Amino acid sequence: MTNRAFLATCLSTTMLMGWSGAAFAQEAAPTEETASGGIAEIVVTAQKRAQNLQDVPVAVSALAGEELESRGISETSDLQGFVPSLQITTPYGRTQPNFSLRGVSVANEFSASTASPVGVYVDEVYQSFRASHGQQLYDLERVEVLRGPQGTLYGRNTTGGAISFFSNKPQLGASTGTITLGYGNYDTKTAEGALEATIIPDKLGIRFAGTFAKGDGWQYNPVQDRHVGTTNSVAGRVSLRWKPSDTVDINLKGYFARDNPLAPNPYALGQLADGRDVLGYSRFDPAQNGGRALNKNEVAADTGGRYFTSSNGLALNIAVDLSDTLSLTSITGYDTGKYRNSPFDCDGSPNSVCALRYNSVSKNFNQDLRLNYKGDRLNLVAGLYYGVDKIDTRNEIDFFGVLKPILLGAGAPSSFFNAPVSAPQAAAFVPAFAVNPALDPTNPANCSAVPTGNPNGFLDARSLIALLTDIQVNNSGGGGFGGAISAACRAAGAPPFGPISGEQKYTIKRPSAAIYFDGSYDITDALTLSVGLRYTMDKVKYLNGRTVLYDLGGTIRASTIPYTFPYDASAPALEQKEKANRLTGRVNLSYDFADDMMAYLNYSRGYRSGSFNGLAYQGTNQVYYIQPEQINAYEGGLKMRFFDRRVQLNLATFYYDYKNHQVTQVIGATTFTRSANGRLYGGEAELTIQAADSLRLDASMSLLRSKYKGNVIDPTDPSSPTRNVNGNPFPNAPRTTFSAGFDWDVFNSGDNKLTLRGDAAYTGKYYFDPFGDYGQTPCDRAGAPGNVRPAGPAITCGNPGYWLVNSRLTFEHGNYAASLWVKNLTNKYYYSYGLNIDIFGLDYLNRGTPRTYGVEVTAKF
């Protein structure tokens, strides 16, 4: 559907509704509304007004604060088993969660400057910095998860949906407080609490909340002789609420958060025979690991440091009732964030093959101003939005550092410089066998130079490929200054291969402005029509781009962005700017068959802004603009309750037409962002049964099918920079997910109550990237000598399906409670993230957290 056709459809539908007012007065609503003898009703603001969850004609799930506590949800990854079609992965432990809804995700992207297609909001303030998405999950009133494009009321970068966290605010009544202390395995100590004081009853109150956790690591690194994967976080929040009158409600919040654990190292599985990487290392070879194969909780890595993340911010929410039907709401947010992986071992081996230092600093401002109207049949919301986020990035690269002591020990001067990176603007030659892998790499004739670019370029791709070939054929990397390349290429006159060491800097700045409108009209008492429109104006700026390369002594010798050799510090940094304006919105028709049965049909369009290929560092032509994403989504749903509201069943089915899905491809040592078209469709079910006053059952299930299609890629062209993805499923898109759980009051005698919670969640098989099995049949074969696979079995075979089981037993006595809990009860070994790094001959994998357990005590006063 074109923009013009979409606009015409929405406007014509709006005319049918009639214009008899403007926006509705947003109601301040409690989190839960108890239904006597039945399932408690959760009140949400998914449509920017207070509504019963069952009355919202879109796919939305909500967890109230008490449910978050009873299910032990203390970090973002814990949400995965409780919301249909929600998957949470991360390339860097718990620091940077990647949310996936119905297969719409950031895919395998790992740059801190990439915006998530699933919008994250805290107290209605948009959170653009992905590294801080997991830092405010404490003292919450509720969590709302909207599935499907939210291109009207949320708008910015919400092609997949929106996840909203609402913190507890002062209630302006009695002064209260709560504190929870915990202890778990790995000597983990936790504390969480809140204190609320009412300064002027019904007028002025303040609430303090905080959380702390510190513990040893679950993974052991024998090279550094220390445990990593530790816990080390602290966060705090101060909320001030002032109601000078019944018509004005002002909420001001300030917060800080810091996470600084020793990072778990990746499980690098070699793509060559016996699980070896390009230097011949295998974690399964006892001779290379102190006489024994490493166990599941061990990774031998020569580097590795902390994943530091911090965030600080202010949020101001002002709500004013202008009349009985009209209200005005202003939401202002400003936050800063820091992100530092330093150092980061990306090869998971005791050899210095791949080490990175990622550093980003973020500043973000958001302002949303909306006018609400609530009439007898017409509800409207209209608003203006402006936001800008700026991310300054400084990355340090250190590839094949293992060669530095070899070269220096063989007499190479500290001024030696031969950074063998295959950069299109600087590579002078590649060997013939690199162009045609069928040629014999040991034949000097096949190492003849093939001109590809700048004849005076300093970057020599022959050396890199010759090194890889020499190691794979001879299982050795040479022993001297002239031996770090194969004999064939030495005969052809190629210089020795040296390490790649450098620094990359750039800034991404994204101002965004929008005007939006959303209205619903009750055509009859049972039939409601809703229409929404949003016009967004986005700009994306790539600023101050500069990448420099060092010689063995650490002196700058060249720059690739901008390209100068010898290095010219006066060369202007690379700057690029793009803009995009998009119309999004929705049309929704809902019908109440009975008081507790509602069906709906919904069309919506979602949009995710474009971006630049920021992590590219080898040449200016690699820093290109990626077009915005767009989803046209069609959805139908049914929400119902029966048996005196003791059974609740919600069903949804959907079809997405997806354009320009942004995904990552690693070629050599450089990251490229690609775009691909495709489609997704599936269905979801959520079931809750209040089987008895003391027993509640819940379950959810989703079925998903995804496929890339319509992309023009020639898979027979070996020089093509992309792989053919047509027919492949989307990454992070399991075909089946399922969860089931129960809350059972084992006994309840007044002040004493014993409650058991148990749940199990299944995640079906899925792929980590968009390239599927890479055409490898069978997928589990090792790479042949002299032939680095396009990916290893862990990537090409996909991530197998797995179950996770959790449980929690809580005893309450008056205002005191004690809990025993366990997560991943069966100690399931599974991977949560994967990346193909074929230049190093390995599959990069992050393991999910093993079994954790502990005890908590809580006091309320």
N, C-alpha and C positions, 0 to 999 in steps of 0.2 A: 504494500500500500504506500503510495507516494505521500509526501507532506501535504500536497494540495488536496488529495482525496481524503486524507485523514482529517484535515481541518474542516473540510466540507461536511463530513460525517458528523463530527462533534458539534459543529455550529447548528446544523439542522436539527440535531437531537435536542440541543439547548433551547431552540425556539419552541419545541413542543412542550418543554417544561414551563415556559413563561417566566418573565422577569418580574417577580413581585416583592423582592427584598434582596438583601445582601447578607453574607456570612452568618454564622450562628455563634451564640455565646457558649464558649467552652465551659463545661462543668467540671469543677474539681471533684474527683470521684475516688471512693475508697478502692483499694486493691481487690478485696473480695466482698461478696454479698452472699451471706449464707442462705441457702435454700433449705428450708426445714425438711428433714428426712431425705433429702436428695443430694445431688452433687453441688458443691459450692460454686457460685457464679463469679467469675473473674471479670472485673470491669477494666477495659483497656481504652487507650486513646489512639489506636492505630490509624483512625481517620481524623485525628486532631480534634476529636470530641469524645466525651465519655459515653461508652456503649458497652452493653453486655457482650462478652466475647462471642456468644452464639448469635448475636444480631448483626455482626459485621460480615458483609457479603464478599469476603475475600478469604484466602487461605492464610490464617494467622494462628500461631500458637503462643501461649503465654504461660509463664510460671511465676506464681506469687512468691513473696519472700519466704513464707513458711515452707513451701515446696522446695525452694532452693536449699534451705537448711536441712530438711528431712532427707533429701537425696544426696547431700554432701557435695553440692556443686560449689567448688571453690576456685575454679579456673575455667577459662573459656572452653578448653577441650572437653570438660565434663558435660557440656550441653549436647554433645553429638548424639548420645543415646536417647535423648528425650524429645527431639523435634524431628518430624519426618523430613527426609531429603536433605538434612543438614550434615555436612561433613567438615571436619576441621583438621587441617594439616599444618605443618610448619617446617621450613628449612633450618630453623635455628632454635630448637627446643621450644619452650613456652614463651619465648620473647616476642615472636612475631606470628600470630595465628593467621592462617589463610582460610577464610570462610568460603564454603561452597554450598549453594542452594540449588537443588534440582540440576546439578551438573554445571552451573554457572559459577565460575571461580576465577581467581587470578592465575589458575593453572599451575605451571611449574616455575613461575616467576619468583625471583628471590631478591629483587632490588627494593631497597627501602623507599625509593622515590616513586614506586608504582602504586597507583590508587586502586583500592579494592572495588570490584563490581558489586559487592554486597556492602551497602552503606552501613556504617556503624555510628550510632548516636548514643550519647550519654546525657540524660536530662534534656533531650531534644537538640543538643549541640552536635553537629557533624564532626566526626573524628577522621581527618584525612590521613594522618600519619599511621601507617599500618603497624609499625613497631610498638605502638602504645595501646593497641586494641585490647590487650589482655590485662590491663592494669587497674581497673576500677570495679572488679567483681567482688564487692563486699558491702555489707549493710545496704542491701537493695530492697526496694519495695516490690519490684517485679521486673521480668524480662519479657519483651514482646519480639516475636520473630515473624516478619511478613514475608511470605514466599511469593515470588513473581515480581516482575518489573514494577517499580514504584516511581513512575515518571511524572507524578503530579504534585503531591504534597511533600514528598521527600526529594525526588528529582535528581540530585547530583550523584552520579556514579552508583546507580541502584538498578542495574540491569538484572541482577539476580534476586534482589530483595533488600530488606532492611532489618537490622537487629538493633533494638532499642533497649538500653539499660536505664532504669529509673531508680535513683537513690532515695533513701528515706529522708524526708524533710521534717522539720519541727511541726508538731501537731498543735502547739499553743495551748496544751492542756496541762496535765500533771507532769512534773519532772520525772524522768525515767532513765534507766540505764541497763546495759547488759554487757557481760564479759564472758568470753570463751577462751579457755586455755587448753592446749592440746600437745600430745607427744606421740610421735610415730617412729616407724623403723627408719633406719639411716640416721638415728639420733636427731630427728626433726622436731623442732620446737615451734609451736604456733601460738599466736594470741590474736584475738579479734574482739573489738568492743565498740560500744557507742554510749554516749552520755548526752541526754537532752535536758535542757533547762528552760523553763518558761519564765521570762523576765517580766512580762506584762501579760496576764491571762487574756487569751483570744486576740492579742495584739502583736506581741514580740517574743520570739524564742530563738534559741540557738542549739545546734546539735553538733557534737564532735564524734567522729568515727575514725577508726584506724585498724590496720591489720599488719601482722609481722610474722615472718616465717624464716627459719634458718635450719639447715640440716646438711649432713654429709652426702656424698655422691653415691649413686648406684652403679656407676661405671668406673672400672679401674684401668689406669694407663700405666703399664709396666715400664715404659720408656722414661716417663717423668716420675714414676713411683708415687702416684697420688690418685685419689679418687676424684672423679669429676661427675658432672651431672648433679651438682649440688643445688640446694635451695637457699636463696638469700634475697629476700624481698621485704620491703616496708612501704606502707602507703598511709596517707591521712587525708581527712576531709573535714572542713568546717562549713556548716550550712546555717545561714541566718535568714529568718523569715519575719517579715513585717507586714501586718495588715492594719494600716491606719484607719480603714473603714471596711464595711462589708463589701464594698465594690472594688477595692484595690488589694492585690496580693503580690508582694514583692519577695522574691527568693534570690539570695546571693550565695554563691558557693565558691570556695577556694579549695584547691587540692594539690597534692604532690604524690608522686609514686617513684619508686626506684627498684630495679631488679638487677642483681649483679652476681649471677652464679658462675661457678667454673663450668664451662660448657661441656656437654657430652660430645665426644668425637664421632664423626660419621663412620658407619660400617661400610668400608670401601671393599667391594667384591670385584676382583680382577676379571676382565673380559677375556683373558687368554686362558690357555690350558692350565688346569689345576688351580683355577681362580687367581692367576697371577696378573699383576698390573704391568705397565710398560717397562718398569725396571726389574721385573721378575719377582716382586714380592707377593706373597700370599699369606693371609692371616691363618690359613689352614696348614701351613708348612711348619712342623715342629722345629726344624733346623734354623728357621729364621725368627723364631719366637722363644728363645731360651730353652729349646729342647722339648717343647710341647705346643700343641695347637691352642690357640686362644679360646677361652670359653665365651659364653653368650654375653657376659657382663664385662668383657675386656676388649679394648682397642689399643693397639700399640701405635702411638703417634708422637712424632718428634716435636711438634708444636701444639698449640692449643692454649687458649686463655679464657677470658670471661666474655659473656654476652651481656653487656651493660645497656640497660634501657632506663631512661628516666622521662618523666613528664610532669609539668606544672601548669596550672591553668585557673582561670576564673570564668564563672558562668553567671549571668544575670537574667532572670525571668520576671517580667512585669506583666501582670494580667489586670485589665481594667474593664469592669462592666459599665458600658456607656448607657445602657438601658436594659429593660427586661429581656430584650431580644438581641442586643448588639454588644459585642465585646471586642477589645483590642488586646493583642498579645505581642510582646516584644521579647525575643530570645537573642541574647548576645553572648558570644563565647570567644575567649582568647586563650591559647595554650602554646606551650613550647615543648619540644621533645628532643632527646638525644639518644643516639643509637651507636654502639661501638662493639664490634666483634674484633677483638685484638689480643693476640693473633688468632687466626682461625685456620685450623688444619683441614684442607679440603681434599687430601688424598688418603687419610686414615691409615698411614703407614709410618714406620720409623725412618723413612727416607724423606729428605727435604725436596719433595716433588712439587707440591702446591701449597702455598701459604698465602693468606690474604689478611688484610686489615681494613675492615669496612667502618667508616665513620660518617654519620649524618647528623645534622642539626636541623630541626624543623620549627617553623613559626607559622601559626594559623590563626585566622580571624574569621568569624562567622556572624552574620546578622540576619535574622528572619523577623519580618514584621507582618502580622496577619490580622485580618478583620473577620470576625465570625458572626454569623446571623443564624438564629433559630426561630422558625415560625411554626405554624400548625402543620403545614405540609412541606415546607421548603426549608432546607438547611444548606447554607452556603459558606464557603471560606474563600477568601481572596488574599493574596499576599505578595510581598516583594522579598527577594533574597539576594544577599551579596556575601561572597566568601573569597578568601585568597589564602593560599598556602604556599610556603616557600621552604625548600629543602636544599641545604648546602651539603654537598657530599665530597668527601676526600677518601679515596681508596688507595691502598698500597698493594702492589702485586709482587709476588716472589715465586716465579715458576722455574723448576729445574735448578733450585738452589744447591742441590747435591753436587752439581758440577763445579761450583765455586772453589771448594778446597782442592778438588782434583786439578783444576787449572793453575791455581796459585802454587800448589805443591809441585807442579811440573815446570814451574818457572815462568808462567805467564805474568806479565806486569799488571799492576793494579789498574792501569789505564786500558787494559784489554776490553774491547767492546765489540760484540757481534750478537746483537739481539735478534735471534732467528724467528721472527714473527712473520707470518704470511699476511702482510698488509697490502691491500690492492694498490695503494699509492706508492709503496716503497719497495716491494719485493721485486728484485731484479730477475731472479731465476727460480725455477722449480725443476727437479729432475724428471726425466721422461717417465720413470716408473711411478712417480707420484700422480701423473696424469693418467697413466694406464697401469693399474695394479697388476695386470696379467704379466707384465714384463719382469724379468729376473732382476731383483735389486742388487744382486752380487756381481752383475756384469757391468764393468766400467762404462761400456757403451751406452747403457741405459741410465747413466748418471749425467749424461750430457746436458748442458744448460739449455733450457727452453725459455726464451724471453717472454716475459709477461707484463712488464710495466716499466718503471723508471730504470734505465740502464745503469745509472749511477747510484742506485739505491743502496743503503747500507744493510737492509734486512735481507738475510739469505735463507730462503725457505728450504734450500737443498739440505742444509745442515740439520734442521729439525727432523725432516723425514728420514734422513740418513741415520740419525741417532736411533729413532724408533725402529727402523729396519735392522740395524746392527744388533740391537738388544734382542729383538724377536728371533732373529736367525741364529745368532751366536750365543744368546743368553748372557751377554756381557756388555758393559758400556765402555770398554776401552780403558786403558790405565794411564794415559798421559796426556800432555798438552795437545798432541796431534792425534790421540786415539779416541777422542770422544765422538768420532764419526766413523762410518763404515770405510773399509779399505777401498771400496769401489768409488766412493765420493772423494776420498782423499786423493785417489789417483786422478780424479777429474779436477782437482785443484780447489775443492771447497775448504774454507777455513774451519777450524774447530767450532763446535757448538758451545755456546756460552749460556749462562742463566739469563732469564728475563726478569729484570727488576725495575720497578718504576712507581710513579705516583700519578693518580688520576684525580682531577678536580672538576666539578661542574655544579651548577645550580639549576634546579627546576622550580619555576614559579608559575602558579596556576590561578589567575583571577577568574571568578565566575559570577555571573549575575543572572537573575531569573525573575519572571513575573508569572504568577500561577493563579488558577481558579479551579474550584471543585464544588459541585453542587449536587444535591439529591432532592428529588421531588416525589412525594407519595401520590401517584396517579389515582390509586384507590387505597383502601385500608390495607390491602394485601400486596399491591404491586408498587415497586419503587424503581425509579430510573435515576441513574447518577452519571454525570459527565464531568470530566476534568481535563484541563489543558495547562501546559506549562511551556513557556518559551525560554530557553537557556542560551546564554551567550558566554562561551568559554574561550579563554586564551591559554596557550601553553608556550612557555618561554624556556629555552635552553640557553643558559648564560654562563659566562666565565669558563668555558670548556677548555681544559688544557691537560695533556698527558705527557709526562717526561719519562725518559729511560736513563738508567744509570749504568756506568761501567763497573768493573769488579771492585773498585775502590769507593764507590758511592758518589762519584761525580756525575752530574748531568751531562750527557753527551748528545742527546737528540730529543726531539719531541715529535710525537706522531699526530697530536692534535694541539695546535696546527702543525703541519709537517715542516720541520726544519732540521737540517743536518749539514754542517755542525749546528749545535743548538743555538738558537737566537732568542734570547729572553725578551727582546723588544717586539717580537711577532704578536699581533693582537690575538686574544683568545677567541675561540669559536663561539658565535652566538647565532641562534636561530629562533624564529617565532612563527607560530601558526595560530589560527583561530577557527572556531566552528560554532555555528548557531543551529540549534535543533528544536523542533517542535515535538513534544511528547504529551502523553495523557492517557485517558481511559474512557470507556463507555461500559456501564454496568447495569444490568437488569436483574432485580431480585423479586422473588414472590414468596409470601408466607402462606403455605398450605394450611397451617394450623399454628397455634400459639408456640409450639415447640418444633416446628418443621419449616425450614426455609431453603429454597434453592436459588442459585444465581448463575448468570452467564456474564463473562467479563472479557473485554478486549482491552489490552494495554500495550503501550509502547514504552520501552526503556532505553536509556542512552548512557553510555560511559564515555567520558572525554578521551580524546586522542592523547598520545604521549610521544616522547622521543626515546630512541634506543640508547639510553643513558650509559649503560655499562660497557658499550663498545669503546675501545681505547686504541685500536690499531690504525685508524685513519678517519679523516673528516667525513668521507663518504659513507662510513658506517653509522654516523649519527644522523639518522633520518627520522621522519615523522611517521607515526603509525595512525591511520585513520580511526575515528571514533567507532565504538561498537554500537550496534542497534539491535534490539529484540522486538519483534511483533509477537505478542503472546495472546493465546486464546485459552480460556479456562472456564470450566463449569464445576459447580460444587453443590453439595447438599449437606445441611447441618440439621441435626434432629436430636430430640430427647424423648424418651418414653419410659413406661413403667414408673410413673410418679417421679420423673426426672432422676431416676436411679441409673439409667443407661444413657450415655451420650455418644453419638457416632457422627463424625464429620468425614465427608468424602470429597475428593477433588480430583479432577483430571485436567491435563493441560497439553498444549502443543506450542512450541517455540520455533519461530523462524529467526535464526541467529545470523547476523552479518558482522564480519570483521572481528571475530573472537581473537583477542590478543594472547599469544602464547610465546613461549621461550624456546629457542634452539641454541645449543652450545656447539659452535664449530671451532675446532682447535681450542684456543684458550679465550675465545671471545664470545660474548653473549649477544644474540640477536633476538629481537622481538618481531614476530611474524603475525599475520592476520589470516584467518581462514573462516569460511562460511560453513554453516551446518544447520542441523535441526535437532530438537530434543522433544520427547513427548513421554508421558507417563501418568501414573495415578498414585494417590495417597489415601490413607485411611488412618483416623485417630479414634480410638475406642476407650471409654472410661466406664467402669461399672462399679457402682456402690452396692456391692453384693450383700453387705450387712452394715449395721452401724459401725462395726469394728473392722470391716474389711473392704478395702478399695483396690480394684484392679485397673491397670492401664496398659495399653498396647498401641503401637503404631507400626505402619508398614508403608513402604514406597517402592514402586516399580518404575524404572527409568530406562529409556532407550535413547541413545544419542548417536549421531553420525555426522561426520564432515562430508559435505557434498558440494559440487559445483565449483571447485577451485581449479584454476587453470595451472597445472604443474605437469611438466614432462618428466616422468620418472626414469626415462631412458637416457636423459642427458646427464652425464657424470659431472659436468661443470655447474649444474643447477645448485644454487646455494640453499635450497630448501628440499625437503623430502615430500613425497606424495602422501598426503593425509586423507585423501578421499576414501570414504568407507570406514575409516577408523572411528572408534568412540571418543568422546571428549575425555580429557583427563579429570581425575577426581570425580568420576561419575559412575559409581557402582550401580549395576543393574538392579540389585535388590538390597534394601536395608530393612531391618526389623528390630523392634524392641518390645519388651514386656516387663512389667513389674507389679509389685503389690505393696500396700501399706496395711499392716495387720496390727491392731491393738490387741496384743496377747492378753492383757487384762487392763481394766480401767476401773479403779475404785476410788473415786473422789480425787484426793490429792496425789494418788499414786497411779502411774500409767507406764506400761511397758509396750513399746512399739517396735516392730521389726519391718524394715524396708529391704526389699530385694529387687534387683533388676538385672536383665541380660540384654545385650544389644549385639546384633549381627550386622557386619558390613561386608557386602559381597565383593567379588573380585573387581578390580578396576586398574586402569593404567595410570602411570605417573605423568606421562607427557602425551602430546597428540599424535605421536608417530606409531602408536600401537606396538605390534611385534616387529617392526622394522623389516618386514618381509622375511624374517628368519623362521624357517621350518625345517626341523623342529626348533622351538624357541630355546631349548635348554642345552644346546651344544656349545662347546667352548670355541673360542677363536683359534684358527689354524696358525701355526708359526709363520711369521711374516705377514700376517693379515690381522690388523686390529678390527675387531667386530664393530659394526655401527652402534651396538649396545650389547651389554651382557645379559645373561638369563634373568637376572633380577628385574631388569627393565622390560625386556622383550616378552617375558612370560606374564607380565602383569603382577599386581599385588594380590596374593590369594585372599579369599574371604576369611574372616576371623570373628570369633565371639569374645566379648568382654563381659565379665560378671562382677557386680558390685553388691555390697550389703552393708546395712547399718542397723544396729540395735541400740535403742534409746530408752533409758529409764528416767521418768520425770517425777519429782516430788515437790509440789508447790512451785516455787520460783527457782528450783534447782533441777539440773538435768545432767546425766552422764551418758556418753555414747561410746560404743565400740564400732569401728568401721573398717572396711577393707575395700580396696579398688583393684581391679584386675585380679580377682580371687584365684583364678587358675594359673596366674603368672604367664599369660600368653605372650609368646615372642612374635612380634609383628612390626612391620615398618609403617611409618606415618608419612614419609616423603622420600622421593627418589629423583635422581638427576643423572643423565648420561653425560659423562665427561670422557669422551673417547680419546682425547689427546693424551690423557694419562692412563688410558686403557682400563678404566674402572667405572663401576656403577656406584654413585654416591647415594647412601641410604641413611635415613634417620630412624632409629628404633623408637617405638612407643614405650612409654614408661612401664617398667615391670611392676610386680605386685607391691603395693604400699598398704600399710595398715596402721592403726593407732587408736588412741583414746582421747576423748574430749570431755571437759566438764564446763557447764554453763551456769551462770548465776544472773538472775534478773532482779532489778530493784527499782 
